[in-house]
Structures are given as structure tokens and as C-alpha cells.
């Protein structure tokens, strides 16, 4: 089976009497344009999103016919979970994580990062309340902000830090 585009969301198919065949994905596979996997039902799937990154999320229907839906399911993974207590703490955490070029996720007022031992040690040493949990990484934070000053205005990070120190 070749999949070239998403067919919608699982909510759009609730009223249809078809079976669900799950395609389990790791968090880092959700942006891959070309991939070969097997569904939980054993169906071989080739995904070829040639135009752009698919940004697959949990519940995306990748294939639909009269018999079945192939639906994306994101697997849980080992994560660092931090619940910042203030805007300053949020900015500082985002800066530390961004400096390591690690992906950052947000859920239930918590910042989540795939587990990275050096980052975990750093955050613990800096006094943050850090948890290590199995979680699904579903909502990536998308930023294109540089923490380094650009021109006279400074970066968004600098502005946030100035606001928190006021």
C-alpha cells in the first residue's frame, strides 16, 4: 500500500462501520517524507509524501477504504518533563534546551523533551524540578527564533528576559 497524502482525521470517520488498523510511529518519524512500515494488522505501508513534510499527528487517517482505516498512533518514549513555575523559568528552560538543538514539546503546562542524559543532569544541577516519564510527544513547539541579538532590536528571548526582570 502506497500512501501519498493524509485522508483526514479519525473523527471524520466515526460513523463508518470500518475497522481501524494502527500505524505505530515514533515521535521522530512523524515528519519523515518517505518511510516503510507495517501496520498493527501486518499490512506493509510505504509512505511517500514528496511535496513537503507530512507532520503526522496521532489520529491522522493515512488510508481509508470500505474495509479499514489506517490511522497513525504515536508511541510513548522516555522523556524529560519540566513544569516551569514562571515566565522567566520558561524562557530559561527553552534557552537551555534550544542551545542543545533538541526538539521541544508542550502538553498540560509542561515542557517535554526526548530523554537526553546530559540535559537531564544539567537541569537537575540547575535546580529545576525534573521528572523522567514515558510520554507521547504529540505537540511540538515550532519556533524560528534565534536567542542571539539581531540588529538593534535584540531577540525574542532577550525581550522575554527583560520582561521577566521588570
Wavefront OBJ file of the C-alpha trace (Angstrom):
o trace
v 0.000 0.000 0.000
v 1.415 3.394 -1.009
v 0.279 6.496 0.905
v 0.929 9.881 -0.713
v -1.306 12.119 1.429
v -3.336 12.109 4.608
v -7.013 11.182 4.272
v -8.249 13.272 7.215
v -8.722 12.732 10.940
v -10.210 9.728 12.691
v -13.046 11.922 13.994
v -14.195 12.389 10.381
v -14.775 8.614 10.045
v -16.536 7.827 13.367
v -19.858 6.966 11.687
v -18.401 4.484 9.184
v -18.513 0.757 10.043
v -14.864 0.050 9.217
v -12.014 -1.452 11.205
v -9.032 0.527 12.449
v -5.535 -0.649 11.603
v -2.965 1.326 13.605
v 0.325 2.500 12.171
v 2.632 2.937 15.163
v 5.183 5.738 14.778
v 7.997 7.006 16.946
v 7.864 10.773 17.591
v 10.831 11.375 15.251
v 9.122 9.548 12.379
v 6.179 11.962 12.234
v 7.988 14.367 9.904
v 9.598 11.825 7.598
v 8.555 12.167 3.978
v 9.496 8.639 2.901
v 9.113 5.612 5.144
v 8.296 1.897 5.025
v 6.427 0.359 7.983
v 3.895 -2.322 8.865
v 0.547 -1.648 10.498
v -0.572 -3.490 13.627
v -2.581 -5.728 11.265
v 0.562 -6.651 9.313
v -0.114 -4.555 6.186
v 3.059 -3.215 4.542
v 2.831 0.539 4.054
v 5.071 2.798 2.000
v 4.604 6.492 2.750
v 5.826 8.880 0.087
v 4.975 12.476 0.907
v 7.057 14.112 -1.805
v 5.743 17.689 -1.702
v 6.562 18.549 1.923
v 6.953 17.191 5.437
v 3.700 15.454 6.401
v 3.705 16.430 10.110
v 1.715 13.345 11.035
v -0.138 13.553 14.332
v -1.940 10.946 16.392
v -5.345 10.251 14.872
v -4.398 11.161 11.299
v -6.052 8.801 8.831
v -3.435 7.785 6.299
v -5.627 5.457 4.262
v -9.362 4.790 4.094
v -11.460 2.350 2.116
v -14.689 0.406 2.679
v -12.939 -2.156 4.902
v -10.387 -0.317 7.006
v -8.761 2.874 8.147
v -5.012 3.091 8.605
v -4.572 5.533 11.489
v -1.379 6.998 12.958
v -0.632 6.260 16.597
v 2.376 7.870 18.287
v 4.275 5.580 20.649
v 5.294 6.785 24.107
v 9.001 7.312 24.755
v 11.360 8.156 27.599
v 11.051 11.919 28.268
v 12.258 14.738 30.428
v 9.246 16.592 31.850
v 9.555 20.034 33.437
v 6.726 22.261 34.681
v 8.110 25.807 34.730
v 6.904 27.957 37.625
v 7.246 31.347 35.935
v 7.747 33.079 32.613
v 11.415 33.584 33.491
v 11.850 29.870 34.193
v 10.086 29.025 30.911
v 12.406 31.312 28.963
v 15.494 29.917 30.689
v 14.447 26.312 30.069
v 13.670 26.994 26.417
v 17.055 28.663 26.044
v 18.929 25.700 27.592
v 17.022 23.156 25.508
v 17.327 25.247 22.339
v 21.074 25.572 22.831
v 21.287 21.794 22.602
v 19.161 21.792 19.416
v 16.744 19.293 20.932
v 13.079 19.153 19.951
v 10.708 20.653 22.494
v 7.106 19.636 23.112
v 4.370 21.227 25.223
v 1.488 19.481 26.957
v -0.562 20.146 30.112
v 1.545 23.185 31.103
v 4.715 21.087 30.914
v 7.731 21.182 28.643
v 8.703 17.754 27.312
v 11.952 16.706 25.665
v 13.011 13.246 24.482
v 15.316 11.934 27.192
v 18.891 13.191 26.904
v 21.171 12.292 29.832
v 23.445 15.391 29.637
v 20.418 17.722 29.515
v 18.796 15.852 32.410
v 21.955 16.250 34.536
v 22.223 19.941 33.611
v 18.612 20.737 34.507
v 18.834 18.855 37.806
v 22.118 20.651 38.644
v 20.453 23.998 37.910
v 17.707 23.204 40.413
v 14.740 22.547 38.125
v 12.084 20.054 39.238
v 12.707 17.475 36.528
v 10.710 14.280 36.019
v 11.541 11.318 33.816
v 8.407 9.711 32.384
v 7.122 7.632 29.484
v 5.011 10.081 27.468
v 3.690 10.570 23.967
v 5.333 13.550 22.269
v 2.356 14.961 20.383
v 2.599 18.758 20.279
v 5.966 20.051 19.062
v 6.758 23.696 19.669
v 7.612 25.322 16.380
v 9.981 28.233 16.564
v 12.332 30.012 14.246
v 13.522 32.452 16.870
v 17.225 32.956 17.414
v 18.309 33.677 21.015
v 21.132 35.861 19.745
v 20.645 39.583 19.137
v 19.887 40.661 15.592
v 20.469 44.308 14.813
v 19.333 46.930 17.349
v 16.113 45.252 18.489
v 17.532 42.097 20.132
v 15.943 38.680 20.008
v 12.595 37.494 21.284
v 14.464 35.643 24.025
v 16.139 38.891 25.128
v 12.777 40.667 25.203
v 11.206 37.889 27.297
v 14.120 38.019 29.718
v 13.724 41.814 30.009
v 10.005 41.436 30.731
v 10.621 38.882 33.471
v 13.229 41.078 35.165
v 10.908 44.096 35.315
l 1 2 3 4 5 6 7 8 9 10 11 12 13 14 15 16 17 18 19 20 21 22 23 24 25 26 27 28 29 30 31 32 33 34 35 36 37 38 39 40 41 42 43 44 45 46 47 48 49 50 51 52 53 54 55 56 57 58 59 60 61 62 63 64 65 66 67 68 69 70 71 72 73 74 75 76 77 78 79 80 81 82 83 84 85 86 87 88 89 90 91 92 93 94 95 96 97 98 99 100 101 102 103 104 105 106 107 108 109 110 111 112 113 114 115 116 117 118 119 120 121 122 123 124 125 126 127 128 129 130 131 132 133 134 135 136 137 138 139 140 141 142 143 144 145 146 147 148 149 150 151 152 153 154 155 156 157 158 159 160 161 162 163 164 165 166
